[in-house]
Amino acid sequence: MKHKPVQLWKYYKIEGNKVIRRLRYCKKCGNTFMATRKTDKEISYYCGKCKTTIFEFQKAL
Ligand SMILES: [Zn+2]
């Protein structure tokens, strides 16, 4: 499996002068950041440490 470099800017959303973090902490591990993958219908968070995956369906904006 190929490893792509992590693009941190992808996990941030800037609104005005506010920076909104899109990263999530793993509830199981406590302080481990989860990798975010976004599709048209859902956002999934994956913890590389305990392999937990959380799916979050996007709400209509
Ligand atoms: Zn975890």
N, CA, C, O and the ligand as a Tripos MOL2 file, in Angstrom:
@<TRIPOS>MOLECULE
protein
  245   243    62     0     0
PROTEIN
NO_CHARGES

@<TRIPOS>ATOM
      1 N           0.8410   -1.2100    0.0000 N.3       1 MET1
      2 CA          0.0000    0.0000    0.0000 C.3       1 MET1
      3 C           0.8700    1.2510    0.0000 C.2       1 MET1
      4 O           1.8330    1.3650    0.7580 O.2       1 MET1
      5 N           0.5080    2.1690   -0.8600 N.am      2 LYS2
      6 CA          1.2850    3.4190   -0.9430 C.3       2 LYS2
      7 C           0.8330    4.4120    0.1290 C.2       2 LYS2
      8 O          -0.3380    4.4820    0.5010 O.2       2 LYS2
      9 N           1.7840    5.1480    0.5900 N.am      3 HIS3
     10 CA          1.4660    6.1540    1.6010 C.3       3 HIS3
     11 C           1.5600    7.5500    1.0080 C.2       3 HIS3
     12 O           2.6080    7.9750    0.5210 O.2       3 HIS3
     13 N           0.4590    8.2330    1.0630 N.am      4 LYS4
     14 CA          0.4540    9.6140    0.5730 C.3       4 LYS4
     15 C           0.8720   10.5530    1.6910 C.2       4 LYS4
     16 O           0.5600   10.3070    2.8560 O.2       4 LYS4
     17 N           1.5660   11.6140    1.3530 N.am      5 PRO5
     18 CA          1.9090   12.5690    2.4190 C.3       5 PRO5
     19 C           0.6460   13.2130    2.9890 C.2       5 PRO5
     20 O          -0.3110   13.5000    2.2700 O.2       5 PRO5
     21 N           0.6760   13.4250    4.2730 N.am      6 VAL6
     22 CA         -0.4960   13.9990    4.9350 C.3       6 VAL6
     23 C          -0.5900   15.4930    4.6030 C.2       6 VAL6
     24 O           0.3570   16.2610    4.7710 O.2       6 VAL6
     25 N          -1.7590   15.8550    4.1320 N.am      7 GLN7
     26 CA         -1.9820   17.2600    3.8080 C.3       7 GLN7
     27 C          -2.8060   17.8860    4.9160 C.2       7 GLN7
     28 O          -4.0350   17.8100    4.9190 O.2       7 GLN7
     29 N          -2.1090   18.5060    5.8560 N.am      8 LEU8
     30 CA         -2.7810   19.0440    7.0340 C.3       8 LEU8
     31 C          -3.7910   20.1380    6.7110 C.2       8 LEU8
     32 O          -4.8060   20.2690    7.3950 O.2       8 LEU8
     33 N          -3.5210   20.9110    5.6870 N.am      9 TRP9
     34 CA         -4.4230   22.0070    5.3580 C.3       9 TRP9
     35 C          -5.8200   21.5220    5.0300 C.2       9 TRP9
     36 O          -6.7970   22.2590    5.1620 O.2       9 TRP9
     37 N          -5.9010   20.2860    4.6060 N.am     10 LYS10
     38 CA         -7.2010   19.7110    4.2600 C.3      10 LYS10
     39 C          -8.1340   19.6030    5.4590 C.2      10 LYS10
     40 O          -9.3570   19.6020    5.3200 O.2      10 LYS10
     41 N          -7.5290   19.5130    6.6370 N.am     11 TYR11
     42 CA         -8.3210   19.2810    7.8270 C.3      11 TYR11
     43 C          -8.7520   20.5750    8.5070 C.2      11 TYR11
     44 O          -9.3250   20.5590    9.5970 O.2      11 TYR11
     45 N          -8.4720   21.6760    7.8590 N.am     12 TYR12
     46 CA         -8.8700   22.9450    8.4360 C.3      12 TYR12
     47 C          -9.7810   23.7010    7.4900 C.2      12 TYR12
     48 O          -9.6210   23.6700    6.2690 O.2      12 TYR12
     49 N         -10.7220   24.3670    8.0840 N.am     13 LYS13
     50 CA        -11.6380   25.1670    7.3060 C.3      13 LYS13
     51 C         -11.5410   26.5810    7.8730 C.2      13 LYS13
     52 O         -11.6660   26.7840    9.0800 O.2      13 LYS13
     53 N         -11.3210   27.5330    7.0130 N.am     14 ILE14
     54 CA        -11.1740   28.9050    7.5010 C.3      14 ILE14
     55 C         -12.4090   29.7200    7.1580 C.2      14 ILE14
     56 O         -12.7930   29.8470    5.9950 O.2      14 ILE14
     57 N         -13.0100   30.2620    8.1850 N.am     15 GLU15
     58 CA        -14.1840   31.1070    8.0100 C.3      15 GLU15
     59 C         -13.8960   32.4510    8.6330 C.2      15 GLU15
     60 O         -13.8390   32.5790    9.8560 O.2      15 GLU15
     61 N         -13.7140   33.4570    7.7930 N.am     16 GLY16
     62 CA        -13.3610   34.7760    8.3140 C.3      16 GLY16
     63 C         -12.0050   34.7010    8.9820 C.2      16 GLY16
     64 O         -11.0090   34.3620    8.3430 O.2      16 GLY16
     65 N         -11.9640   35.0150   10.2600 N.am     17 ASN17
     66 CA        -10.6970   34.9020   10.9810 C.3      17 ASN17
     67 C         -10.6890   33.6940   11.9230 C.2      17 ASN17
     68 O          -9.8210   33.5490   12.7830 O.2      17 ASN17
     69 N         -11.6900   32.8370   11.7230 N.am     18 LYS18
     70 CA        -11.7620   31.6440   12.5650 C.3      18 LYS18
     71 C         -11.2620   30.4370   11.8050 C.2      18 LYS18
     72 O         -11.5690   30.2550   10.6270 O.2      18 LYS18
     73 N         -10.5080   29.6340   12.4740 N.am     19 VAL19
     74 CA        -10.0490   28.3870   11.8740 C.3      19 VAL19
     75 C         -10.7900   27.2480   12.5570 C.2      19 VAL19
     76 O         -10.6740   27.0380   13.7640 O.2      19 VAL19
     77 N         -11.5510   26.5220   11.7550 N.am     20 ILE20
     78 CA        -12.3370   25.4300   12.3140 C.3      20 ILE20
     79 C         -11.6100   24.1180   12.0480 C.2      20 ILE20
     80 O         -11.3020   23.7690   10.9090 O.2      20 ILE20
     81 N         -11.3590   23.4340   13.0940 N.am     21 ARG21
     82 CA        -10.6780   22.1540   12.9700 C.3      21 ARG21
     83 C         -11.6320   21.0740   12.5210 C.2      21 ARG21
     84 O         -12.7350   20.9400   13.0510 O.2      21 ARG21
     85 N         -11.2060   20.3180   11.5580 N.am     22 ARG22
     86 CA        -12.0420   19.2060   11.1140 C.3      22 ARG22
     87 C         -11.5350   17.8890   11.7050 C.2      22 ARG22
     88 O         -12.1460   16.8350   11.5290 O.2      22 ARG22
     89 N         -10.4310   17.9750   12.3920 N.am     23 LEU23
     90 CA         -9.8760   16.7550   12.9620 C.3      23 LEU23
     91 C         -10.6510   16.3390   14.1970 C.2      23 LEU23
     92 O         -11.2310   17.1740   14.8910 O.2      23 LEU23
     93 N         -10.6570   15.0860   14.4550 N.am     24 ARG24
     94 CA        -11.3510   14.5270   15.6010 C.3      24 ARG24
     95 C         -10.4170   13.7040   16.4470 C.2      24 ARG24
     96 O          -9.5150   13.0280   15.9510 O.2      24 ARG24
     97 N         -10.6550   13.7780   17.7160 N.am     25 TYR25
     98 CA         -9.9110   12.9110   18.6160 C.3      25 TYR25
     99 C         -10.6360   11.5870   18.7280 C.2      25 TYR25
    100 O         -11.8640   11.5250   18.6740 O.2      25 TYR25
    101 N          -9.8630   10.5370   18.8840 N.am     26 CYS26
    102 CA        -10.4550    9.2260   19.0870 C.3      26 CYS26
    103 C         -10.9520    9.1310   20.5270 C.2      26 CYS26
    104 O         -10.2100    9.4090   21.4690 O.2      26 CYS26
    105 N         -12.2050    8.7370   20.6870 N.am     27 LYS27
    106 CA        -12.7790    8.6470   22.0310 C.3      27 LYS27
    107 C         -12.1680    7.4980   22.8190 C.2      27 LYS27
    108 O         -12.0890    7.5430   24.0470 O.2      27 LYS27
    109 N         -11.7440    6.4870   22.1110 N.am     28 LYS28
    110 CA        -11.1680    5.3140   22.7640 C.3      28 LYS28
    111 C          -9.7420    5.5900   23.2580 C.2      28 LYS28
    112 O          -9.3780    5.2630   24.3870 O.2      28 LYS28
    113 N          -8.9570    6.2020   22.3750 N.am     29 CYS29
    114 CA         -7.5550    6.4310   22.7130 C.3      29 CYS29
    115 C          -7.3580    7.7470   23.4610 C.2      29 CYS29
    116 O          -6.3340    7.9470   24.1150 O.2      29 CYS29
    117 N          -8.3170    8.6240   23.3650 N.am     30 GLY30
    118 CA         -8.2330    9.8810   24.0900 C.3      30 GLY30
    119 C          -7.6470   11.0050   23.2770 C.2      30 GLY30
    120 O          -8.3720   11.9070   22.8590 O.2      30 GLY30
    121 N          -6.3550   10.9740   23.0440 N.am     31 ASN31
    122 CA         -5.7270   12.1300   22.3950 C.3      31 ASN31
    123 C          -5.1610   11.8180   21.0170 C.2      31 ASN31
    124 O          -4.2780   12.5230   20.5300 O.2      31 ASN31
    125 N          -5.6630   10.7740   20.3980 N.am     32 THR32
    126 CA         -5.1720   10.4190   19.0660 C.3      32 THR32
    127 C          -6.0630   11.0370   17.9980 C.2      32 THR32
    128 O          -7.2850   10.8850   18.0150 O.2      32 THR32
    129 N          -5.4320   11.7260   17.0870 N.am     33 PHE33
    130 CA         -6.1900   12.3060   15.9820 C.3      33 PHE33
    131 C          -6.6480   11.2140   15.0290 C.2      33 PHE33
    132 O          -5.9300   10.2480   14.7690 O.2      33 PHE33
    133 N          -7.8480   11.3860   14.5190 N.am     34 MET34
    134 CA         -8.3600   10.4270   13.5610 C.3      34 MET34
    135 C          -8.2120   10.9940   12.1520 C.2      34 MET34
    136 O          -8.3600   12.1950   11.9280 O.2      34 MET34
    137 N          -7.9240   10.1240   11.2340 N.am     35 ALA35
    138 CA         -7.8290   10.5290    9.8400 C.3      35 ALA35
    139 C          -9.2300   10.7720    9.2950 C.2      35 ALA35
    140 O         -10.1520   10.0040    9.5700 O.2      35 ALA35
    141 N          -9.3840   11.8160    8.5400 N.am     36 THR36
    142 CA        -10.7010   12.1620    8.0160 C.3      36 THR36
    143 C         -10.7720   11.8570    6.5260 C.2      36 THR36
    144 O          -9.8700   12.1900    5.7570 O.2      36 THR36
    145 N         -11.8540   11.2240    6.1480 N.am     37 ARG37
    146 CA        -12.0920   10.9770    4.7280 C.3      37 ARG37
    147 C         -13.4930   11.4550    4.4070 C.2      37 ARG37
    148 O         -14.4690   11.0890    5.0620 O.2      37 ARG37
    149 N         -13.5590   12.2670    3.4020 N.am     38 LYS38
    150 CA        -14.8420   12.8740    3.0840 C.3      38 LYS38
    151 C         -15.3210   12.4380    1.7080 C.2      38 LYS38
    152 O         -14.5750   12.4880    0.7300 O.2      38 LYS38
    153 N         -16.5600   12.0150    1.6490 N.am     39 THR39
    154 CA        -17.1860   11.7160    0.3670 C.3      39 THR39
    155 C         -18.4080   12.6160    0.2300 C.2      39 THR39
    156 O         -18.6690   13.4490    1.0980 O.2      39 THR39
    157 N         -19.1430   12.4550   -0.8400 N.am     40 ASP40
    158 CA        -20.3200   13.2900   -1.0700 C.3      40 ASP40
    159 C         -21.3940   13.0770   -0.0090 C.2      40 ASP40
    160 O         -22.1210   14.0020    0.3520 O.2      40 ASP40
    161 N         -21.4800   11.8600    0.4770 N.am     41 LYS41
    162 CA        -22.5720   11.5200    1.3930 C.3      41 LYS41
    163 C         -22.1720   11.4650    2.8560 C.2      41 LYS41
    164 O         -22.9890   11.6840    3.7510 O.2      41 LYS41
    165 N         -20.9030   11.1700    3.0820 N.am     42 GLU42
    166 CA        -20.5150   10.9800    4.4770 C.3      42 GLU42
    167 C         -19.0700   11.3820    4.7520 C.2      42 GLU42
    168 O         -18.2480   11.5460    3.8500 O.2      42 GLU42
    169 N         -18.8130   11.5300    6.0240 N.am     43 ILE43
    170 CA        -17.4530   11.7820    6.4780 C.3      43 ILE43
    171 C         -17.0800   10.6200    7.3790 C.2      43 ILE43
    172 O         -17.8380   10.2500    8.2750 O.2      43 ILE43
    173 N         -15.9220   10.0540    7.1400 N.am     44 SER44
    174 CA        -15.5110    8.9670    8.0170 C.3      44 SER44
    175 C         -14.2230    9.3400    8.7390 C.2      44 SER44
    176 O         -13.3340    9.9750    8.1710 O.2      44 SER44
    177 N         -14.1430    8.9440    9.9680 N.am     45 TYR45
    178 CA        -12.9690    9.1860   10.7870 C.3      45 TYR45
    179 C         -12.3640    7.8410   11.1390 C.2      45 TYR45
    180 O         -13.0590    6.9110   11.5490 O.2      45 TYR45
    181 N         -11.0620    7.7600   10.9720 N.am     46 TYR46
    182 CA        -10.3890    6.4920   11.2180 C.3      46 TYR46
    183 C          -9.2180    6.6870   12.1660 C.2      46 TYR46
    184 O          -8.3760    7.5640   11.9700 O.2      46 TYR46
    185 N          -9.1830    5.8600   13.1890 N.am     47 CYS47
    186 CA         -8.0790    5.9070   14.1390 C.3      47 CYS47
    187 C          -7.0650    4.8340   13.7660 C.2      47 CYS47
    188 O          -7.3870    3.6460   13.7430 O.2      47 CYS47
    189 N          -5.8590    5.2530   13.4790 N.am     48 GLY48
    190 CA         -4.8150    4.3190   13.0870 C.3      48 GLY48
    191 C          -4.2920    3.5000   14.2390 C.2      48 GLY48
    192 O          -3.5940    2.5060   14.0370 O.2      48 GLY48
    193 N          -4.6240    3.9110   15.4500 N.am     49 LYS49
    194 CA         -4.1080    3.2330   16.6400 C.3      49 LYS49
    195 C          -4.9810    2.0490   17.0380 C.2      49 LYS49
    196 O          -4.4850    0.9370   17.2240 O.2      49 LYS49
    197 N          -6.2860    2.2940   17.1690 N.am     50 CYS50
    198 CA         -7.1740    1.2100   17.6030 C.3      50 CYS50
    199 C          -8.0990    0.7420   16.4830 C.2      50 CYS50
    200 O          -8.9610   -0.1120   16.6930 O.2      50 CYS50
    201 N          -7.9110    1.3100   15.2900 N.am     51 LYS51
    202 CA         -8.6600    0.9170   14.0810 C.3      51 LYS51
    203 C         -10.1540    1.2220   14.1380 C.2      51 LYS51
    204 O         -10.9370    0.6330   13.3920 O.2      51 LYS51
    205 N         -10.5430    2.1220   15.0030 N.am     52 THR52
    206 CA        -11.9440    2.5000   15.0900 C.3      52 THR52
    207 C         -12.3020    3.4080   13.9280 C.2      52 THR52
    208 O         -11.5610    4.3360   13.6040 O.2      52 THR52
    209 N         -13.4290    3.1420   13.3070 N.am     53 THR53
    210 CA        -13.9150    3.9940   12.2360 C.3      53 THR53
    211 C         -15.2900    4.5340   12.6020 C.2      53 THR53
    212 O         -16.1810    3.7820   12.9960 O.2      53 THR53
    213 N         -15.4480    5.8220   12.4680 N.am     54 ILE54
    214 CA        -16.7310    6.4550   12.7570 C.3      54 ILE54
    215 C         -17.2480    7.0730   11.4750 C.2      54 ILE54
    216 O         -16.5130    7.7610   10.7670 O.2      54 ILE54
    217 N         -18.5050    6.8280   11.1790 N.am     55 PHE55
    218 CA        -19.1140    7.4300   10.0050 C.3      55 PHE55
    219 C         -20.0710    8.5230   10.4340 C.2      55 PHE55
    220 O         -20.8430    8.3630   11.3800 O.2      55 PHE55
    221 N         -20.0060    9.6160    9.7340 N.am     56 GLU56
    222 CA        -20.8810   10.7240   10.0400 C.3      56 GLU56
    223 C         -21.5220   11.1800    8.7370 C.2      56 GLU56
    224 O         -20.8410   11.6190    7.8100 O.2      56 GLU56
    225 N         -22.8310   11.0680    8.6880 N.am     57 PHE57
    226 CA        -23.5090   11.4700    7.4710 C.3      57 PHE57
    227 C         -23.6800   12.9770    7.4390 C.2      57 PHE57
    228 O         -24.0460   13.6060    8.4320 O.2      57 PHE57
    229 N         -23.4130   13.5200    6.3040 N.am     58 GLN58
    230 CA        -23.4900   14.9740    6.1640 C.3      58 GLN58
    231 C         -24.9290   15.4440    6.1740 C.2      58 GLN58
    232 O         -25.7990   14.9180    5.4800 O.2      58 GLN58
    233 N         -25.1330   16.4400    6.9800 N.am     59 LYS59
    234 CA        -26.4670   17.0270    7.0410 C.3      59 LYS59
    235 C         -26.6000   18.0590    5.9300 C.2      59 LYS59
    236 O         -25.6140   18.6470    5.4860 O.2      59 LYS59
    237 N         -27.8000   18.2620    5.5040 N.am     60 ALA60
    238 CA        -28.0500   19.2660    4.4740 C.3      60 ALA60
    239 C         -27.6840   20.6350    5.0120 C.2      60 ALA60
    240 O         -28.0410   20.9950    6.1340 O.2      60 ALA60
    241 N         -26.9730   21.3880    4.2010 N.am     61 LEU61
    242 CA        -26.5310   22.7120    4.6650 C.3      61 LEU61
    243 C         -27.6360   23.7520    4.4770 C.2      61 LEU61
    244 O         -27.4460   24.9220    4.8110 O.2      61 LEU61
    245 ZN         -8.2360    5.0680   18.7130 Zn       62 ZN62
@<TRIPOS>BOND
     1     1     2 1
     2     2     3 1
     3     3     4 2
     4     3     5 am
     5     5     6 1
     6     6     7 1
     7     7     8 2
     8     7     9 am
     9     9    10 1
    10    10    11 1
    11    11    12 2
    12    11    13 am
    13    13    14 1
    14    14    15 1
    15    15    16 2
    16    15    17 am
    17    17    18 1
    18    18    19 1
    19    19    20 2
    20    19    21 am
    21    21    22 1
    22    22    23 1
    23    23    24 2
    24    23    25 am
    25    25    26 1
    26    26    27 1
    27    27    28 2
    28    27    29 am
    29    29    30 1
    30    30    31 1
    31    31    32 2
    32    31    33 am
    33    33    34 1
    34    34    35 1
    35    35    36 2
    36    35    37 am
    37    37    38 1
    38    38    39 1
    39    39    40 2
    40    39    41 am
    41    41    42 1
    42    42    43 1
    43    43    44 2
    44    43    45 am
    45    45    46 1
    46    46    47 1
    47    47    48 2
    48    47    49 am
    49    49    50 1
    50    50    51 1
    51    51    52 2
    52    51    53 am
    53    53    54 1
    54    54    55 1
    55    55    56 2
    56    55    57 am
    57    57    58 1
    58    58    59 1
    59    59    60 2
    60    59    61 am
    61    61    62 1
    62    62    63 1
    63    63    64 2
    64    63    65 am
    65    65    66 1
    66    66    67 1
    67    67    68 2
    68    67    69 am
    69    69    70 1
    70    70    71 1
    71    71    72 2
    72    71    73 am
    73    73    74 1
    74    74    75 1
    75    75    76 2
    76    75    77 am
    77    77    78 1
    78    78    79 1
    79    79    80 2
    80    79    81 am
    81    81    82 1
    82    82    83 1
    83    83    84 2
    84    83    85 am
    85    85    86 1
    86    86    87 1
    87    87    88 2
    88    87    89 am
    89    89    90 1
    90    90    91 1
    91    91    92 2
    92    91    93 am
    93    93    94 1
    94    94    95 1
    95    95    96 2
    96    95    97 am
    97    97    98 1
    98    98    99 1
    99    99   100 2
   100    99   101 am
   101   101   102 1
   102   102   103 1
   103   103   104 2
   104   103   105 am
   105   105   106 1
   106   106   107 1
   107   107   108 2
   108   107   109 am
   109   109   110 1
   110   110   111 1
   111   111   112 2
   112   111   113 am
   113   113   114 1
   114   114   115 1
   115   115   116 2
   116   115   117 am
   117   117   118 1
   118   118   119 1
   119   119   120 2
   120   119   121 am
   121   121   122 1
   122   122   123 1
   123   123   124 2
   124   123   125 am
   125   125   126 1
   126   126   127 1
   127   127   128 2
   128   127   129 am
   129   129   130 1
   130   130   131 1
   131   131   132 2
   132   131   133 am
   133   133   134 1
   134   134   135 1
   135   135   136 2
   136   135   137 am
   137   137   138 1
   138   138   139 1
   139   139   140 2
   140   139   141 am
   141   141   142 1
   142   142   143 1
   143   143   144 2
   144   143   145 am
   145   145   146 1
   146   146   147 1
   147   147   148 2
   148   147   149 am
   149   149   150 1
   150   150   151 1
   151   151   152 2
   152   151   153 am
   153   153   154 1
   154   154   155 1
   155   155   156 2
   156   155   157 am
   157   157   158 1
   158   158   159 1
   159   159   160 2
   160   159   161 am
   161   161   162 1
   162   162   163 1
   163   163   164 2
   164   163   165 am
   165   165   166 1
   166   166   167 1
   167   167   168 2
   168   167   169 am
   169   169   170 1
   170   170   171 1
   171   171   172 2
   172   171   173 am
   173   173   174 1
   174   174   175 1
   175   175   176 2
   176   175   177 am
   177   177   178 1
   178   178   179 1
   179   179   180 2
   180   179   181 am
   181   181   182 1
   182   182   183 1
   183   183   184 2
   184   183   185 am
   185   185   186 1
   186   186   187 1
   187   187   188 2
   188   187   189 am
   189   189   190 1
   190   190   191 1
   191   191   192 2
   192   191   193 am
   193   193   194 1
   194   194   195 1
   195   195   196 2
   196   195   197 am
   197   197   198 1
   198   198   199 1
   199   199   200 2
   200   199   201 am
   201   201   202 1
   202   202   203 1
   203   203   204 2
   204   203   205 am
   205   205   206 1
   206   206   207 1
   207   207   208 2
   208   207   209 am
   209   209   210 1
   210   210   211 1
   211   211   212 2
   212   211   213 am
   213   213   214 1
   214   214   215 1
   215   215   216 2
   216   215   217 am
   217   217   218 1
   218   218   219 1
   219   219   220 2
   220   219   221 am
   221   221   222 1
   222   222   223 1
   223   223   224 2
   224   223   225 am
   225   225   226 1
   226   226   227 1
   227   227   228 2
   228   227   229 am
   229   229   230 1
   230   230   231 1
   231   231   232 2
   232   231   233 am
   233   233   234 1
   234   234   235 1
   235   235   236 2
   236   235   237 am
   237   237   238 1
   238   238   239 1
   239   239   240 2
   240   239   241 am
   241   241   242 1
   242   242   243 1
   243   243   244 2
@<TRIPOS>SUBSTRUCTURE
     1 MET1         2 RESIDUE 1 A MET
     2 LYS2         6 RESIDUE 1 A LYS
     3 HIS3        10 RESIDUE 1 A HIS
     4 LYS4        14 RESIDUE 1 A LYS
     5 PRO5        18 RESIDUE 1 A PRO
     6 VAL6        22 RESIDUE 1 A VAL
     7 GLN7        26 RESIDUE 1 A GLN
     8 LEU8        30 RESIDUE 1 A LEU
     9 TRP9        34 RESIDUE 1 A TRP
    10 LYS10       38 RESIDUE 1 A LYS
    11 TYR11       42 RESIDUE 1 A TYR
    12 TYR12       46 RESIDUE 1 A TYR
    13 LYS13       50 RESIDUE 1 A LYS
    14 ILE14       54 RESIDUE 1 A ILE
    15 GLU15       58 RESIDUE 1 A GLU
    16 GLY16       62 RESIDUE 1 A GLY
    17 ASN17       66 RESIDUE 1 A ASN
    18 LYS18       70 RESIDUE 1 A LYS
    19 VAL19       74 RESIDUE 1 A VAL
    20 ILE20       78 RESIDUE 1 A ILE
    21 ARG21       82 RESIDUE 1 A ARG
    22 ARG22       86 RESIDUE 1 A ARG
    23 LEU23       90 RESIDUE 1 A LEU
    24 ARG24       94 RESIDUE 1 A ARG
    25 TYR25       98 RESIDUE 1 A TYR
    26 CYS26      102 RESIDUE 1 A CYS
    27 LYS27      106 RESIDUE 1 A LYS
    28 LYS28      110 RESIDUE 1 A LYS
    29 CYS29      114 RESIDUE 1 A CYS
    30 GLY30      118 RESIDUE 1 A GLY
    31 ASN31      122 RESIDUE 1 A ASN
    32 THR32      126 RESIDUE 1 A THR
    33 PHE33      130 RESIDUE 1 A PHE
    34 MET34      134 RESIDUE 1 A MET
    35 ALA35      138 RESIDUE 1 A ALA
    36 THR36      142 RESIDUE 1 A THR
    37 ARG37      146 RESIDUE 1 A ARG
    38 LYS38      150 RESIDUE 1 A LYS
    39 THR39      154 RESIDUE 1 A THR
    40 ASP40      158 RESIDUE 1 A ASP
    41 LYS41      162 RESIDUE 1 A LYS
    42 GLU42      166 RESIDUE 1 A GLU
    43 ILE43      170 RESIDUE 1 A ILE
    44 SER44      174 RESIDUE 1 A SER
    45 TYR45      178 RESIDUE 1 A TYR
    46 TYR46      182 RESIDUE 1 A TYR
    47 CYS47      186 RESIDUE 1 A CYS
    48 GLY48      190 RESIDUE 1 A GLY
    49 LYS49      194 RESIDUE 1 A LYS
    50 CYS50      198 RESIDUE 1 A CYS
    51 LYS51      202 RESIDUE 1 A LYS
    52 THR52      206 RESIDUE 1 A THR
    53 THR53      210 RESIDUE 1 A THR
    54 ILE54      214 RESIDUE 1 A ILE
    55 PHE55      218 RESIDUE 1 A PHE
    56 GLU56      222 RESIDUE 1 A GLU
    57 PHE57      226 RESIDUE 1 A PHE
    58 GLN58      230 RESIDUE 1 A GLN
    59 LYS59      234 RESIDUE 1 A LYS
    60 ALA60      238 RESIDUE 1 A ALA
    61 LEU61      242 RESIDUE 1 A LEU
    62 ZN62       245 GROUP 0 **** ****
